[in-house]
Amino acid sequence: MLRRKARYELIVEQGDTIEFEDIKTNKRLSMNPLEIVNQGLTELFSDEDRATIGHAAARKDDSIVIANNKGSVAVYNYSRTFFIPILFAAYITVLLITCLADAGTFNGFGIATPLSFITYPLTFVFEDCVTELYGRKKGLQVIFQAFILLIITSVIVKGIFALSAYAGGDVNNRFLETMGFLPFNIAYGGFNSFVSSAVDIIVFSFIYKKFRNYGFWFRATVSSLTAQLVCSFLVGIFYYITTISTAPFSETYNSAMLYFLWGFGLSIVYLPLSYAILWYVKKNGR
């Protein structure tokens, strides 16, 4: 069964060409499979037809990639994979900035709110783009690699702080008093982001398989809603455990809900950025 956006229906692979039909005009066309891939026309075919075209193109050019993309078949060439390390670097950078931003606050609707509330939802932008472009397996691989890198970074920063403490001096002491939270914050942030990002990617992929007629906005919104709930729950538990002697549960609950509202609200606000990234990669990564 053709997906809603499909316009072409493959008829037969004949030698060096693919013969297919425009289902709107009933006009028969013939084209080299490499040309179909390089022009980005594979997205106008059904999943089964895309796989056939991809394999035909791969026999002629080994730079063609055929990926099982969340239950769908994505066909593109390796030039698009150039953007994976860029999106990975953006994901890691946002997480590190978020850890640093915990030290600052701003007035959010009359409430002192950590700056990290603004930056953290950007992680869902980059992981959703990776999943949309390269599939669930690649998305999970990216966030796992980010988690390992953050743990290593936490250990390195802890070691640097230990050396600073050993060196002594008023400047070093003031620096440690100000930034002493950072090593643990990076490790905890890495764990929190890994769990919530995994939830985001799994839900995103599930929605794609079950509700294919809905757009990227629907997948990104629902998956971010679920992931932000998980993230807020984890933050609430951490906050309650570390402040149990001074903070009542009601305060912990309110803080977690504030975190959720900011996170989910900004995930929606950042949707245009997601669309811009997807558009740019699809345009320049053929």
ZICORSUL-V387732 format. One record per residue. N is the residue number from 1. RES is the residue in one letter. SS is DSSP state (helix for helix, strand for strand, loop for the rest). OMEGA is omega in radians with two decimals (NA if undefined). Layout:
n=N res=RES ss=SS omega=OMEGA
n=N res=RES ss=SS omega=OMEGA
This chain:
n=1 res=M ss=loop omega=-3.11
n=2 res=L ss=loop omega=3.01
n=3 res=R ss=loop omega=-3.02
n=4 res=R ss=loop omega=-3.04
n=5 res=K ss=loop omega=-3.09
n=6 res=A ss=loop omega=3.11
n=7 res=R ss=loop omega=-3.06
n=8 res=Y ss=strand omega=3.07
n=9 res=E ss=strand omega=-3.09
n=10 res=L ss=strand omega=3.11
n=11 res=I ss=strand omega=-3.10
n=12 res=V ss=strand omega=3.01
n=13 res=E ss=strand omega=-3.08
n=14 res=Q ss=strand omega=3.10
n=15 res=G ss=loop omega=-3.11
n=16 res=D ss=loop omega=-3.08
n=17 res=T ss=strand omega=3.03
n=18 res=I ss=strand omega=3.08
n=19 res=E ss=strand omega=-3.12
n=20 res=F ss=strand omega=-3.06
n=21 res=E ss=strand omega=3.00
n=22 res=D ss=strand omega=-3.01
n=23 res=I ss=loop omega=3.09
n=24 res=K ss=loop omega=-3.09
n=25 res=T ss=loop omega=-3.08
n=26 res=N ss=loop omega=3.14
n=27 res=K ss=strand omega=3.14
n=28 res=R ss=strand omega=-3.11
n=29 res=L ss=strand omega=3.09
n=30 res=S ss=strand omega=-3.06
n=31 res=M ss=strand omega=3.03
n=32 res=N ss=loop omega=-3.10
n=33 res=P ss=helix omega=3.09
n=34 res=L ss=helix omega=3.13
n=35 res=E ss=helix omega=3.11
n=36 res=I ss=helix omega=-3.13
n=37 res=V ss=helix omega=-3.06
n=38 res=N ss=helix omega=3.09
n=39 res=Q ss=loop omega=3.13
n=40 res=G ss=loop omega=-3.09
n=41 res=L ss=helix omega=-3.10
n=42 res=T ss=helix omega=-3.13
n=43 res=E ss=helix omega=-3.14
n=44 res=L ss=helix omega=3.10
n=45 res=F ss=loop omega=3.03
n=46 res=S ss=loop omega=-3.13
n=47 res=D ss=helix omega=-3.10
n=48 res=E ss=helix omega=-3.14
n=49 res=D ss=helix omega=3.12
n=50 res=R ss=helix omega=3.13
n=51 res=A ss=helix omega=3.13
n=52 res=T ss=helix omega=3.14
n=53 res=I ss=helix omega=-3.14
n=54 res=G ss=helix omega=3.13
n=55 res=H ss=helix omega=3.11
n=56 res=A ss=helix omega=3.13
n=57 res=A ss=helix omega=-3.11
n=58 res=A ss=helix omega=3.11
n=59 res=R ss=loop omega=-3.11
n=60 res=K ss=loop omega=-3.09
n=61 res=D ss=loop omega=-3.06
n=62 res=D ss=loop omega=3.06
n=63 res=S ss=loop omega=3.14
n=64 res=I ss=strand omega=3.13
n=65 res=V ss=strand omega=3.04
n=66 res=I ss=strand omega=-3.04
n=67 res=A ss=strand omega=2.99
n=68 res=N ss=strand omega=-2.96
n=69 res=N ss=strand omega=3.10
n=70 res=K ss=loop omega=-3.13
n=71 res=G ss=loop omega=3.07
n=72 res=S ss=strand omega=3.14
n=73 res=V ss=strand omega=3.10
n=74 res=A ss=strand omega=3.13
n=75 res=V ss=strand omega=3.11
n=76 res=Y ss=strand omega=3.12
n=77 res=N ss=strand omega=-2.98
n=78 res=Y ss=helix omega=3.14
n=79 res=S ss=helix omega=3.12
n=80 res=R ss=helix omega=-3.12
n=81 res=T ss=helix omega=3.06
n=82 res=F ss=helix omega=-3.06
n=83 res=F ss=helix omega=-3.14
n=84 res=I ss=helix omega=3.11
n=85 res=P ss=helix omega=3.10
n=86 res=I ss=helix omega=3.12
n=87 res=L ss=helix omega=3.09
n=88 res=F ss=helix omega=3.13
n=89 res=A ss=helix omega=3.12
n=90 res=A ss=helix omega=3.13
n=91 res=Y ss=helix omega=3.14
n=92 res=I ss=helix omega=-3.12
n=93 res=T ss=helix omega=3.14
n=94 res=V ss=helix omega=3.13
n=95 res=L ss=helix omega=3.12
n=96 res=L ss=helix omega=3.09
n=97 res=I ss=helix omega=3.12
n=98 res=T ss=helix omega=3.11
n=99 res=C ss=helix omega=3.10
n=100 res=L ss=helix omega=-3.06
n=101 res=A ss=helix omega=3.10
n=102 res=D ss=loop omega=-3.12
n=103 res=A ss=loop omega=-3.09
n=104 res=G ss=loop omega=3.12
n=105 res=T ss=strand omega=3.02
n=106 res=F ss=strand omega=-3.13
n=107 res=N ss=strand omega=3.14
n=108 res=G ss=strand omega=-3.13
n=109 res=F ss=loop omega=3.08
n=110 res=G ss=loop omega=-3.12
n=111 res=I ss=strand omega=3.08
n=112 res=A ss=strand omega=-3.00
n=113 res=T ss=strand omega=3.11
n=114 res=P ss=strand omega=3.11
n=115 res=L ss=loop omega=-3.13
n=116 res=S ss=helix omega=3.12
n=117 res=F ss=helix omega=-3.11
n=118 res=I ss=helix omega=-3.01
n=119 res=T ss=helix omega=-3.01
n=120 res=Y ss=loop omega=-3.14
n=121 res=P ss=loop omega=3.09
n=122 res=L ss=helix omega=3.12
n=123 res=T ss=helix omega=-3.14
n=124 res=F ss=helix omega=3.08
n=125 res=V ss=helix omega=-3.05
n=126 res=F ss=helix omega=-3.13
n=127 res=E ss=helix omega=3.07
n=128 res=D ss=helix omega=3.12
n=129 res=C ss=helix omega=3.10
n=130 res=V ss=helix omega=-3.12
n=131 res=T ss=helix omega=3.13
n=132 res=E ss=helix omega=-3.06
n=133 res=L ss=helix omega=-2.97
n=134 res=Y ss=helix omega=3.07
n=135 res=G ss=loop omega=-3.07
n=136 res=R ss=helix omega=-3.10
n=137 res=K ss=helix omega=3.14
n=138 res=K ss=helix omega=3.11
n=139 res=G ss=helix omega=3.13
n=140 res=L ss=helix omega=3.11
n=141 res=Q ss=helix omega=-3.14
n=142 res=V ss=helix omega=-3.09
n=143 res=I ss=helix omega=3.08
n=144 res=F ss=helix omega=3.10
n=145 res=Q ss=helix omega=3.11
n=146 res=A ss=helix omega=3.12
n=147 res=F ss=helix omega=3.13
n=148 res=I ss=helix omega=-3.13
n=149 res=L ss=helix omega=3.13
n=150 res=L ss=helix omega=3.09
n=151 res=I ss=helix omega=3.10
n=152 res=I ss=helix omega=3.11
n=153 res=T ss=helix omega=3.12
n=154 res=S ss=helix omega=3.13
n=155 res=V ss=helix omega=3.14
n=156 res=I ss=helix omega=3.14
n=157 res=V ss=helix omega=3.10
n=158 res=K ss=helix omega=3.11
n=159 res=G ss=helix omega=3.11
n=160 res=I ss=helix omega=3.13
n=161 res=F ss=helix omega=3.12
n=162 res=A ss=helix omega=3.09
n=163 res=L ss=helix omega=3.11
n=164 res=S ss=helix omega=3.12
n=165 res=A ss=helix omega=3.14
n=166 res=Y ss=helix omega=-3.13
n=167 res=A ss=helix omega=3.09
n=168 res=G ss=loop omega=3.14
n=169 res=G ss=loop omega=-3.11
n=170 res=D ss=helix omega=-3.13
n=171 res=V ss=helix omega=3.13
n=172 res=N ss=helix omega=3.14
n=173 res=N ss=helix omega=3.13
n=174 res=R ss=helix omega=3.12
n=175 res=F ss=helix omega=-3.13
n=176 res=L ss=helix omega=3.11
n=177 res=E ss=helix omega=-3.11
n=178 res=T ss=helix omega=-2.99
n=179 res=M ss=helix omega=-3.09
n=180 res=G ss=loop omega=-3.13
n=181 res=F ss=loop omega=-2.90
n=182 res=L ss=helix omega=-3.10
n=183 res=P ss=helix omega=3.13
n=184 res=F ss=helix omega=-3.11
n=185 res=N ss=helix omega=3.12
n=186 res=I ss=helix omega=-3.14
n=187 res=A ss=helix omega=3.14
n=188 res=Y ss=helix omega=3.10
n=189 res=G ss=helix omega=3.10
n=190 res=G ss=helix omega=3.13
n=191 res=F ss=helix omega=-3.12
n=192 res=N ss=helix omega=-3.11
n=193 res=S ss=helix omega=3.13
n=194 res=F ss=helix omega=-3.13
n=195 res=V ss=helix omega=-3.10
n=196 res=S ss=helix omega=3.12
n=197 res=S ss=helix omega=3.08
n=198 res=A ss=helix omega=3.08
n=199 res=V ss=helix omega=-3.14
n=200 res=D ss=helix omega=-3.08
n=201 res=I ss=helix omega=-3.14
n=202 res=I ss=helix omega=3.11
n=203 res=V ss=helix omega=3.10
n=204 res=F ss=helix omega=-3.11
n=205 res=S ss=helix omega=3.13
n=206 res=F ss=helix omega=3.13
n=207 res=I ss=helix omega=3.14
n=208 res=Y ss=helix omega=-3.10
n=209 res=K ss=helix omega=-3.03
n=210 res=K ss=helix omega=-3.07
n=211 res=F ss=loop omega=-3.02
n=212 res=R ss=loop omega=-3.09
n=213 res=N ss=loop omega=3.09
n=214 res=Y ss=loop omega=-3.05
n=215 res=G ss=loop omega=3.13
n=216 res=F ss=helix omega=-3.10
n=217 res=W ss=helix omega=-3.12
n=218 res=F ss=helix omega=3.13
n=219 res=R ss=helix omega=-3.10
n=220 res=A ss=helix omega=-3.09
n=221 res=T ss=helix omega=-3.10
n=222 res=V ss=helix omega=3.14
n=223 res=S ss=helix omega=3.10
n=224 res=S ss=helix omega=3.09
n=225 res=L ss=helix omega=-3.13
n=226 res=T ss=helix omega=-3.10
n=227 res=A ss=helix omega=3.13
n=228 res=Q ss=helix omega=3.06
n=229 res=L ss=helix omega=3.12
n=230 res=V ss=helix omega=-3.13
n=231 res=C ss=helix omega=3.14
n=232 res=S ss=helix omega=3.10
n=233 res=F ss=helix omega=3.13
n=234 res=L ss=helix omega=3.11
n=235 res=V ss=helix omega=3.13
n=236 res=G ss=helix omega=3.12
n=237 res=I ss=helix omega=-3.14
n=238 res=F ss=helix omega=-3.13
n=239 res=Y ss=helix omega=-3.09
n=240 res=Y ss=helix omega=-3.14
n=241 res=I ss=helix omega=-3.07
n=242 res=T ss=helix omega=-3.11
n=243 res=T ss=loop omega=-3.01
n=244 res=I ss=loop omega=-3.10
n=245 res=S ss=loop omega=-3.06
n=246 res=T ss=loop omega=-3.05
n=247 res=A ss=loop omega=3.07
n=248 res=P ss=loop omega=-3.10
n=249 res=F ss=helix omega=-3.12
n=250 res=S ss=helix omega=3.12
n=251 res=E ss=helix omega=3.09
n=252 res=T ss=helix omega=3.14
n=253 res=Y ss=helix omega=3.14
n=254 res=N ss=helix omega=3.13
n=255 res=S ss=helix omega=3.13
n=256 res=A ss=helix omega=3.14
n=257 res=M ss=helix omega=3.08
n=258 res=L ss=helix omega=3.11
n=259 res=Y ss=helix omega=-3.13
n=260 res=F ss=helix omega=-3.10
n=261 res=L ss=helix omega=3.10
n=262 res=W ss=helix omega=-3.09
n=263 res=G ss=helix omega=-3.10
n=264 res=F ss=helix omega=3.12
n=265 res=G ss=helix omega=-3.14
n=266 res=L ss=helix omega=3.06
n=267 res=S ss=helix omega=3.09
n=268 res=I ss=helix omega=3.13
n=269 res=V ss=helix omega=-3.09
n=270 res=Y ss=loop omega=-3.12
n=271 res=L ss=helix omega=3.10
n=272 res=P ss=helix omega=3.09
n=273 res=L ss=helix omega=3.10
n=274 res=S ss=helix omega=3.14
n=275 res=Y ss=helix omega=3.12
n=276 res=A ss=helix omega=3.12
n=277 res=I ss=helix omega=-3.14
n=278 res=L ss=helix omega=-3.14
n=279 res=W ss=helix omega=-3.09
n=280 res=Y ss=helix omega=-3.13
n=281 res=V ss=helix omega=-3.13
n=282 res=K ss=helix omega=-3.13
n=283 res=K ss=helix omega=-3.01
n=284 res=N ss=helix omega=-3.08
n=285 res=G ss=loop omega=3.13
n=286 res=R ss=loop omega=NA
